[in-house]
Amino acid sequence: MPKPLSDEQAQARIEELEEEERRLRDDESENPGGERVAADARRLEELRVELDRLWDYLRQRRALRDAGRDPDQAQLRDAGTVEDYLG
């Protein structure tokens, strides 16, 4: 089992992914219809899913901590689980 991420590590990763997302969106707006649009769209979707997973993980850690339990018991859930919350 991989070592759990701390809140700070998860937050730092979220910030990295959000920065990449901003760069891709800026590139899209500067070069609409460019050759990279399909690849960028795929990467943006990957980023969205990974961000959802990390935010879910942080929420789990906070909930566990608030309940007086060990936040390291939180699990980084798979994309299908996280993405199907509202489904």
Backbone torsions as a table, in degrees:
resi	resn	phi	psi	omega
1	MET	NA	129.4	-178.8
2	PRO	-67.1	152.8	178.5
3	LYS	-64.8	134.7	-179.8
4	PRO	-63.3	148.2	173.7
5	LEU	-79.7	142.1	172.0
6	SER	-75.7	167.8	175.5
7	ASP	-57.4	-42.5	-177.6
8	GLU	-65.2	-40.4	178.5
9	GLN	-66.0	-43.4	178.9
10	ALA	-63.5	-43.7	179.7
11	GLN	-64.0	-40.4	178.6
12	ALA	-63.5	-40.8	178.8
13	ARG	-66.0	-40.2	176.9
14	ILE	-58.8	-46.0	-179.4
15	GLU	-63.0	-39.1	176.7
16	GLU	-61.5	-46.7	-178.8
17	LEU	-66.2	-38.9	178.1
18	GLU	-65.6	-35.7	177.2
19	GLU	-66.1	-43.1	177.2
20	GLU	-62.0	-41.6	178.5
21	GLU	-60.0	-44.7	178.3
22	ARG	-60.9	-43.9	179.5
23	ARG	-60.6	-44.8	180.0
24	LEU	-63.6	-42.0	179.5
25	ARG	-66.9	-38.7	176.4
26	ASP	-63.3	-43.4	178.3
27	ASP	-60.3	-42.2	179.4
28	GLU	-61.3	-43.3	-177.3
29	SER	-70.9	-29.3	179.0
30	GLU	-81.5	-25.7	-178.0
31	ASN	-131.5	62.3	-178.9
32	PRO	-62.2	137.8	178.7
33	GLY	76.0	9.8	179.3
34	GLY	-66.9	168.6	-177.6
35	GLU	-63.5	-27.3	-175.1
36	ARG	-85.4	1.6	-173.2
37	VAL	-57.0	-47.2	-178.0
38	ALA	-64.6	-44.1	179.0
39	ALA	-64.7	-41.3	178.4
40	ASP	-64.7	-39.0	179.5
41	ALA	-63.5	-41.1	177.2
42	ARG	-63.3	-45.0	-179.4
43	ARG	-65.7	-39.4	177.4
44	LEU	-60.9	-39.1	177.1
45	GLU	-65.5	-42.8	177.3
46	GLU	-60.4	-42.3	179.0
47	LEU	-63.6	-43.1	179.8
48	ARG	-58.9	-45.2	-179.1
49	VAL	-66.4	-44.7	-179.6
50	GLU	-64.1	-39.7	175.9
51	LEU	-62.7	-42.7	177.3
52	ASP	-59.0	-42.9	-180.0
53	ARG	-63.2	-43.4	-178.6
54	LEU	-69.3	-40.4	176.6
55	TRP	-64.1	-40.0	176.1
56	ASP	-59.5	-44.1	179.9
57	TYR	-61.3	-45.2	178.4
58	LEU	-63.0	-40.5	177.5
59	ARG	-61.9	-41.2	177.3
60	GLN	-61.0	-46.3	-179.0
61	ARG	-60.1	-43.7	-179.0
62	ARG	-66.5	-41.2	179.7
63	ALA	-64.7	-42.9	178.3
64	LEU	-62.2	-45.3	179.8
65	ARG	-61.6	-44.9	179.9
66	ASP	-62.3	-29.1	-180.0
67	ALA	-87.2	4.2	179.7
68	GLY	78.2	18.7	-179.4
69	ARG	-107.7	172.5	-177.6
70	ASP	-76.6	116.0	179.8
71	PRO	-64.2	-19.3	178.2
72	ASP	-71.1	-4.0	174.6
73	GLN	-81.2	-8.9	177.7
74	ALA	-62.7	148.8	-179.6
75	GLN	-120.9	136.3	172.8
76	LEU	-77.3	104.0	-173.4
77	ARG	-78.1	157.4	180.0
78	ASP	-70.0	160.1	-175.9
79	ALA	-58.4	-41.3	-178.4
80	GLY	-60.4	-40.1	179.2
81	THR	-66.7	-48.4	-176.6
82	VAL	-68.4	-40.9	-176.0
83	GLU	-75.4	-18.0	-178.4
84	ASP	-95.0	9.6	179.1
85	TYR	-53.2	-47.5	-175.1
86	LEU	-93.9	-2.8	-176.0
87	GLY	-79.9	NA	NA
